Structures are given as structure tokens and as C-alpha cells.
């Protein structure tokens, strides 16, 4: 986590969410170039693989013919390949049913996604800006899944941790500032130690740390 100064983390999160909501509303009201907007019950907009389709998840049922998951599949078949899902609230099967040959498909999910997200993807990229739920990425053949949140409840355990992030500032020692040194120590030493500490909690039956 990044330092939040005098503000509590909940305040920063609230401000970020409010700003994001204003962006979504602007896309809905102004239809800026490069964006398309879709709400539940509305017809699919004109397809363009270069346009980002913003889907407002409110009012979409959790599953079924009119679900968010089915809508994404229909929009992809129409020609869309980039999706931003806003206000997701428990909808299931997001990213399912897209099939192979979906290497250009990217889905960003904001809100509280339901279970079976990303299950069966074969080339697509799904980024969850929050925590994952149960049965995440089952039978994932190919593609990329990124979860910016908790996944322990999803997978139940962790097998491998690779500490590969590092920074290096080629600054002569005579001109090296305390801030530069602290930044390198924070990323190169403190961050791996904290990652290991949390990883060990999920390595219930053992694991590997690189």
C-alpha cells in the first residue's frame, strides 16, 4: 500500500471511487471519442474494436440470458474487444464463453464481481480491480488474470512466490540522497520481506519462494 498522508485509507478509496464514478457518468452523458456506453436493457452500440465499451453493471442479473457475462459475449461477437465493467455487484461468469482466439480481448472489472470469473478463458486478459470470489479462473487454458485484491479465498493456498521486482538508481554514492536510498531499500528489501510474510500464511502445505 502507498502512504496516504494525513488521510485515512478509507477516505482515499472513497475519493478514488467518486472520481471513477464521475468518469463513467461522463462517458454515459457525453459519448466521448473512443468510448461506448451500455446499460442493462439498452441495445448494443455500434461496434468498433478500437472503442472501449463501458458497461454499467447495475441492474444486470447475476446470471441468465440477460446477464453481464452473456452481454460481454454478445458484444464481443458484435466486434468489441475492450471492456470496462463498472458498478459490478455479484454478477457471475464474467469472461466466460468467449472461446479461443481472444488474445486482443481485455476486460477490466470494477466493483464486487461474482464467482466463476474468468473460467474457461482462452487468450483473453481479465483484470479485477478488487478481490476475487470463489471458483476464479477454473479451467483457464490460456490468457492472463490479474487480481488487485485478495485471492486466498479463491485458490485457498499459494504454491510459489517470485520476488522479482527491484529498482536501481545508478547514482554516484557522493550524490546519493537519503530519499533515493530509502526508495531502493523499500522496494528491494522491505517489499520482498512483507510479501514473504503474507505468502507463508497461504502456503499451507509448503511451497517455494524465489
Residue frames as qw, qx, qy, qz and C-alpha x, y, z in Angstrom:
[[0.000, 0.885, 0.465, 0.000, 0.00, 0.00, 0.00],
 [0.367, 0.480, -0.030, 0.796, 1.07, 3.54, -0.70],
 [0.211, -0.312, -0.509, 0.774, 1.20, 6.09, 2.12],
 [0.005, 0.727, 0.597, 0.340, -1.95, 8.21, 2.32],
 [0.131, 0.423, -0.169, 0.881, -0.53, 11.09, 4.35],
 [0.208, -0.062, 0.529, -0.821, -2.99, 12.59, 6.79],
 [0.706, 0.022, -0.184, -0.683, -5.98, 10.92, 5.14],
 [0.656, -0.136, 0.714, -0.203, -7.25, 7.53, 6.19],
 [0.151, -0.085, 0.865, 0.470, -7.13, 4.81, 3.56],
 [0.231, 0.563, 0.790, -0.078, -10.93, 4.65, 3.51],
 [0.148, 0.816, 0.120, -0.546, -11.05, 8.37, 2.62],
 [0.021, -0.493, 0.627, 0.603, -8.62, 7.92, -0.26],
 [0.188, 0.176, 0.938, 0.231, -10.57, 4.92, -1.55],
 [0.216, 0.713, 0.594, -0.304, -13.81, 6.91, -1.31],
 [0.108, 0.759, -0.168, -0.620, -12.32, 9.83, -3.25],
 [0.083, -0.281, 0.813, 0.503, -10.96, 7.50, -5.94],
 [0.213, 0.385, 0.897, 0.048, -14.32, 5.74, -6.29],
 [0.206, 0.788, 0.350, -0.461, -16.14, 9.07, -6.57],
 [0.061, 0.635, -0.445, -0.629, -13.75, 10.23, -9.30],
 [0.138, -0.034, 0.926, 0.349, -14.19, 6.95, -11.16],
 [0.249, 0.585, 0.747, -0.193, -17.98, 7.27, -10.94],
 [0.187, 0.788, 0.027, -0.586, -17.78, 10.77, -12.49],
 [0.022, -0.403, 0.723, 0.561, -15.72, 9.38, -15.38],
 [0.182, 0.257, 0.939, 0.135, -18.32, 6.68, -16.04],
 [0.220, 0.738, 0.511, -0.382, -21.12, 9.26, -15.93],
 [0.098, 0.680, -0.295, -0.664, -19.26, 11.46, -18.40],
 [0.075, -0.115, 0.883, 0.448, -18.97, 8.54, -20.82],
 [0.180, 0.500, 0.843, -0.083, -22.70, 7.93, -20.45],
 [0.147, 0.817, 0.342, -0.440, -23.72, 11.56, -20.93],
 [0.106, 0.803, -0.281, -0.514, -21.18, 12.84, -23.45],
 [0.910, 0.306, 0.264, 0.092, -20.14, 9.77, -25.51],
 [0.089, -0.825, 0.428, 0.357, -16.52, 10.92, -25.93],
 [0.680, 0.548, -0.453, -0.181, -14.48, 9.63, -28.85],
 [0.325, 0.389, -0.842, 0.186, -13.06, 6.16, -28.31],
 [0.190, 0.007, 0.824, -0.534, -15.76, 5.14, -25.84],
 [0.491, -0.274, -0.575, -0.595, -19.16, 3.47, -25.99],
 [0.284, -0.176, 0.633, -0.699, -21.63, 3.05, -23.13],
 [0.539, -0.182, -0.726, -0.386, -24.06, 0.27, -22.36],
 [0.382, -0.211, 0.580, -0.688, -26.60, -0.18, -19.57],
 [0.237, 0.151, 0.956, -0.083, -28.88, -3.13, -18.85],
 [0.405, 0.624, 0.618, -0.255, -31.76, -3.33, -21.32],
 [0.245, 0.793, -0.183, -0.526, -30.21, -0.98, -23.87],
 [0.889, 0.453, 0.047, 0.048, -29.29, -2.15, -27.39],
 [0.745, -0.247, 0.212, 0.582, -25.64, -2.83, -28.14],
 [0.115, 0.858, -0.122, -0.486, -23.90, 0.27, -29.55],
 [0.714, 0.666, -0.212, -0.045, -22.14, 0.37, -32.89],
 [0.894, -0.309, 0.156, 0.285, -19.17, -1.96, -32.66],
 [0.404, 0.829, -0.336, 0.191, -15.57, -0.87, -33.16],
 [0.888, -0.125, -0.311, 0.316, -12.60, -2.97, -31.99],
 [0.416, 0.297, -0.263, 0.818, -10.75, 0.25, -31.08],
 [0.372, -0.585, -0.001, -0.721, -13.55, 1.62, -28.89],
 [0.108, 0.065, -0.849, 0.514, -13.69, 0.85, -25.19],
 [0.495, -0.466, -0.544, -0.492, -17.12, -0.43, -24.22],
 [0.079, -0.197, 0.620, -0.755, -18.07, 0.81, -20.75],
 [0.514, -0.371, -0.702, -0.324, -20.80, -1.41, -19.28],
 [0.332, -0.410, 0.396, -0.752, -22.69, -0.23, -16.21],
 [0.280, -0.002, -0.958, 0.058, -23.22, -3.39, -14.19],
 [0.309, 0.108, 0.546, -0.771, -26.17, -2.03, -12.22],
 [0.714, 0.246, 0.160, -0.636, -29.45, -3.89, -12.82],
 [0.558, 0.335, -0.718, -0.245, -27.78, -6.77, -14.68],
 [0.908, -0.321, 0.024, -0.268, -28.96, -10.10, -13.22],
 [0.474, -0.617, 0.624, 0.072, -26.30, -12.34, -11.68],
 [0.276, -0.135, 0.885, 0.349, -26.75, -14.99, -14.39],
 [0.515, 0.548, 0.624, -0.214, -29.02, -16.00, -17.25],
 [0.560, 0.544, 0.447, 0.436, -29.70, -14.79, -20.81],
 [0.099, 0.925, 0.097, 0.353, -29.55, -11.09, -19.86],
 [0.716, -0.601, -0.023, 0.353, -26.58, -11.42, -17.51],
 [0.039, -0.900, 0.332, 0.280, -23.41, -9.36, -17.66],
 [0.498, -0.312, 0.748, 0.308, -21.42, -12.41, -18.76],
 [0.553, 0.470, 0.663, 0.184, -23.73, -13.12, -21.70],
 [0.230, 0.952, 0.121, -0.162, -23.76, -9.44, -22.66],
 [0.243, -0.722, 0.529, 0.374, -19.95, -9.39, -22.90],
 [0.524, 0.025, 0.792, 0.313, -20.03, -12.43, -25.19],
 [0.434, 0.739, 0.513, 0.049, -22.66, -10.79, -27.41],
 [0.053, 0.959, -0.117, -0.252, -20.68, -7.55, -27.57],
 [0.381, -0.496, 0.676, 0.390, -17.53, -9.44, -28.48],
 [0.526, 0.316, 0.749, 0.250, -19.36, -11.28, -31.24],
 [0.289, 0.909, 0.287, -0.090, -20.52, -7.87, -32.48],
 [0.608, 0.627, -0.082, 0.480, -16.88, -6.69, -32.72],
 [0.283, -0.877, 0.253, -0.296, -15.88, -5.19, -29.35],
 [0.811, 0.125, -0.476, 0.317, -12.64, -6.37, -27.74],
 [0.265, 0.176, -0.490, 0.812, -12.03, -3.89, -24.90],
 [0.476, -0.640, -0.523, -0.300, -14.40, -3.74, -21.95],
 [0.079, 0.227, -0.545, 0.803, -14.64, -1.75, -18.73],
 [0.474, -0.520, -0.685, -0.188, -17.23, -3.04, -16.28],
 [0.021, -0.322, 0.372, -0.870, -18.36, -0.52, -13.68],
 [0.561, -0.216, 0.294, -0.743, -20.62, -0.95, -10.63],
 [0.609, 0.038, -0.777, -0.153, -20.37, -4.73, -10.73],
 [0.466, -0.367, 0.482, -0.644, -22.29, -6.25, -7.84],
 [0.614, -0.129, 0.736, -0.255, -22.07, -10.02, -7.64],
 [0.778, 0.477, -0.140, -0.384, -22.59, -10.87, -11.33],
 [0.753, -0.264, 0.590, 0.123, -21.24, -14.32, -12.12],
 [0.769, 0.289, 0.492, 0.289, -19.42, -15.87, -15.11],
 [0.183, 0.931, -0.133, -0.286, -17.72, -12.64, -16.26],
 [0.045, 0.659, -0.691, -0.294, -15.36, -13.51, -19.11],
 [0.523, 0.003, 0.852, -0.006, -16.85, -16.96, -19.63],
 [0.623, 0.549, 0.551, -0.082, -17.93, -18.18, -23.06],
 [0.177, 0.828, -0.257, -0.466, -15.62, -16.01, -25.16],
 [0.938, 0.309, 0.142, 0.069, -13.88, -19.02, -26.69],
 [0.716, -0.194, 0.259, 0.619, -10.44, -19.23, -28.35],
 [0.415, 0.445, 0.326, 0.724, -8.77, -16.58, -30.46],
 [0.225, -0.915, -0.302, -0.145, -9.45, -13.84, -27.92],
 [0.672, -0.113, -0.163, 0.713, -5.89, -12.58, -27.40],
 [0.130, 0.369, 0.085, 0.916, -6.99, -9.00, -28.12],
 [0.477, -0.678, -0.422, -0.367, -9.81, -9.08, -25.56],
 [0.289, 0.101, -0.577, 0.758, -9.26, -7.21, -22.30],
 [0.451, -0.679, -0.475, -0.331, -11.83, -6.86, -19.52],
 [0.156, 0.239, -0.518, 0.806, -11.35, -4.50, -16.57],
 [0.485, -0.556, -0.654, -0.166, -13.72, -5.23, -13.69],
 [0.024, 0.284, -0.394, 0.874, -14.58, -2.62, -11.06],
 [0.670, -0.349, -0.017, -0.655, -16.86, -3.37, -8.14],
 [0.513, -0.291, 0.756, -0.283, -17.66, -6.67, -6.45],
 [0.531, 0.268, -0.658, -0.461, -17.51, -9.46, -9.04],
 [0.884, -0.183, 0.194, -0.384, -19.22, -12.80, -8.54],
 [0.642, -0.334, 0.678, 0.132, -17.83, -16.32, -8.73],
 [0.761, 0.301, 0.520, 0.246, -16.57, -18.24, -11.78],
 [0.218, 0.924, -0.127, -0.287, -14.98, -15.07, -13.19],
 [0.152, 0.713, -0.640, -0.241, -12.54, -15.82, -16.00],
 [0.674, -0.103, 0.729, -0.062, -13.39, -19.51, -16.01],
 [0.733, 0.395, 0.532, 0.155, -12.59, -21.14, -19.33],
 [0.236, 0.905, -0.152, -0.320, -10.82, -18.13, -20.86],
 [0.842, 0.107, 0.368, 0.380, -8.59, -19.00, -23.79],
 [0.517, 0.355, 0.196, 0.754, -6.41, -15.99, -24.61],
 [0.122, -0.858, -0.226, -0.445, -8.31, -13.08, -23.07],
 [0.336, 0.149, -0.494, 0.788, -6.98, -10.78, -20.34],
 [0.446, -0.734, -0.436, -0.269, -9.14, -10.11, -17.27],
 [0.281, 0.251, -0.452, 0.808, -8.10, -7.53, -14.67],
 [0.468, -0.681, -0.559, -0.068, -10.05, -7.48, -11.40],
 [0.121, 0.501, -0.280, 0.810, -9.69, -4.17, -9.56],
 [0.640, -0.451, 0.235, -0.576, -10.73, -5.71, -6.27],
 [0.389, -0.309, 0.852, -0.166, -10.87, -9.12, -4.62],
 [0.438, 0.090, -0.773, -0.450, -11.73, -12.36, -6.39],
 [0.750, -0.199, 0.281, -0.565, -14.52, -14.70, -5.34],
 [0.701, -0.149, 0.696, -0.040, -14.88, -18.49, -5.38],
 [0.751, 0.337, 0.539, 0.178, -14.06, -20.62, -8.44],
 [0.154, 0.875, -0.201, -0.413, -11.93, -17.93, -10.07],
 [0.324, 0.651, -0.612, -0.310, -10.38, -18.88, -13.47],
 [0.756, -0.073, 0.642, -0.099, -11.41, -22.52, -13.46],
 [0.748, 0.321, 0.511, 0.276, -10.14, -24.47, -16.48],
 [0.133, 0.910, -0.150, -0.363, -8.14, -21.48, -17.66],
 [0.893, 0.278, 0.222, 0.274, -6.48, -22.66, -20.89],
 [0.540, 0.188, 0.097, 0.815, -4.64, -19.50, -21.94],
 [0.067, -0.847, -0.242, -0.468, -4.66, -15.78, -21.24],
 [0.300, 0.219, -0.470, 0.800, -3.95, -13.54, -18.27],
 [0.469, -0.737, -0.457, -0.166, -5.75, -12.98, -14.98],
 [0.279, 0.275, -0.393, 0.832, -4.73, -10.10, -12.69],
 [0.470, -0.707, -0.521, -0.089, -6.39, -9.60, -9.31],
 [0.160, 0.472, -0.316, 0.807, -5.69, -6.37, -7.43],
 [0.617, -0.470, 0.164, -0.609, -7.05, -7.73, -4.19],
 [0.521, -0.336, 0.746, -0.244, -7.38, -10.84, -2.07],
 [0.669, 0.262, -0.577, -0.389, -7.20, -14.25, -3.78],
 [0.051, -0.258, 0.910, -0.321, -6.69, -16.53, -0.78],
 [0.595, 0.188, 0.539, -0.566, -10.41, -17.19, -0.57],
 [0.704, 0.501, -0.233, -0.447, -10.37, -18.08, -4.25],
 [0.636, 0.419, -0.648, 0.002, -7.49, -20.50, -4.53],
 [0.861, -0.484, -0.098, -0.127, -7.22, -21.43, -0.86],
 [0.778, -0.433, 0.211, 0.403, -3.44, -21.67, -0.97],
 [0.300, 0.887, -0.317, -0.148, -0.28, -20.33, -2.57],
 [0.973, 0.027, 0.086, 0.213, 2.37, -22.58, -4.11],
 [0.674, 0.136, 0.080, 0.721, 5.05, -20.23, -5.46],
 [0.065, -0.964, -0.104, 0.237, 6.16, -16.67, -4.71],
 [0.693, 0.286, 0.126, 0.649, 8.61, -14.98, -7.08],
 [0.219, -0.871, -0.094, 0.429, 10.14, -11.79, -5.70],
 [0.655, 0.277, 0.348, 0.610, 11.34, -10.24, -8.96],
 [0.092, 0.941, 0.193, 0.263, 10.52, -6.53, -8.51],
 [0.628, -0.432, -0.042, 0.646, 13.50, -4.25, -7.90],
 [0.272, 0.955, 0.053, 0.102, 14.84, -0.80, -8.68],
 [0.730, -0.213, 0.053, 0.647, 18.34, 0.51, -9.17],
 [0.137, 0.988, 0.054, -0.044, 19.47, 4.10, -9.31],
 [0.805, 0.180, -0.024, 0.564, 22.91, 4.45, -10.94],
 [0.076, -0.961, 0.030, -0.263, 23.75, 7.49, -8.84],
 [0.492, 0.406, -0.544, 0.545, 27.28, 8.11, -7.58],
 [0.568, -0.472, -0.603, 0.302, 27.44, 7.48, -3.85],
 [0.291, -0.118, -0.204, 0.927, 28.65, 11.04, -3.29],
 [0.265, -0.059, -0.149, -0.951, 25.40, 12.48, -4.68],
 [0.388, -0.328, -0.844, -0.174, 23.01, 9.78, -3.47],
 [0.338, -0.427, 0.162, -0.823, 20.20, 11.31, -1.42],
 [0.257, -0.060, 0.839, -0.476, 18.53, 9.76, 1.60],
 [0.685, 0.316, 0.216, -0.620, 15.22, 9.67, -0.30],
 [0.641, 0.458, -0.543, -0.291, 16.78, 7.70, -3.17],
 [0.162, 0.283, -0.914, 0.240, 18.34, 5.23, -0.76],
 [0.437, 0.073, 0.655, -0.613, 15.11, 4.80, 1.20],
 [0.731, 0.371, -0.083, -0.566, 13.18, 4.15, -2.04],
 [0.544, 0.396, -0.732, -0.107, 15.60, 1.40, -3.08],
 [0.020, -0.155, 0.890, -0.427, 15.55, -0.23, 0.34],
 [0.576, 0.151, 0.393, -0.701, 11.75, -0.08, 0.46],
 [0.799, 0.379, -0.188, -0.427, 11.34, -1.92, -2.85],
 [0.575, 0.449, -0.683, 0.034, 14.43, -4.15, -2.85],
 [0.215, 0.164, -0.849, 0.453, 14.37, -5.25, 0.79],
 [0.344, 0.055, 0.550, -0.759, 11.21, -4.28, 2.66],
 [0.699, 0.216, -0.162, -0.662, 8.71, -5.26, -0.05],
 [0.620, 0.186, -0.754, -0.113, 10.08, -8.82, -0.54],
 [0.090, 0.076, -0.831, 0.543, 10.11, -9.37, 3.22],
 [0.482, 0.140, 0.363, -0.785, 6.46, -8.32, 3.52],
 [0.710, 0.242, -0.429, -0.503, 5.48, -10.44, 0.51],
 [0.442, 0.166, -0.870, 0.143, 7.16, -13.45, 2.09],
 [0.164, -0.018, 0.693, -0.702, 5.41, -12.83, 5.40],
 [0.649, 0.215, 0.164, -0.711, 1.97, -12.86, 3.77],
 [0.644, 0.313, -0.615, -0.330, 2.84, -15.70, 1.38],
 [0.152, 0.182, -0.923, 0.305, 3.81, -18.03, 4.21],
 [0.456, 0.094, 0.533, -0.706, 0.29, -17.68, 5.61],
 [0.761, 0.359, -0.059, -0.537, -1.13, -19.11, 2.36],
 [0.490, 0.409, -0.767, -0.070, 1.46, -21.88, 1.90],
 [0.779, -0.371, 0.223, -0.454, -0.49, -24.35, 3.98],
 [0.982, -0.033, 0.177, 0.054, 1.22, -27.47, 2.65],
 [0.604, -0.346, 0.374, 0.613, 4.57, -25.93, 1.83],
 [0.506, 0.845, 0.173, -0.019, 5.73, -24.02, -1.20],
 [0.703, 0.090, 0.120, 0.696, 8.62, -22.33, -2.95],
 [0.044, -0.961, -0.089, 0.258, 9.91, -18.79, -2.59],
 [0.717, 0.321, 0.156, 0.599, 12.26, -17.41, -5.22]]
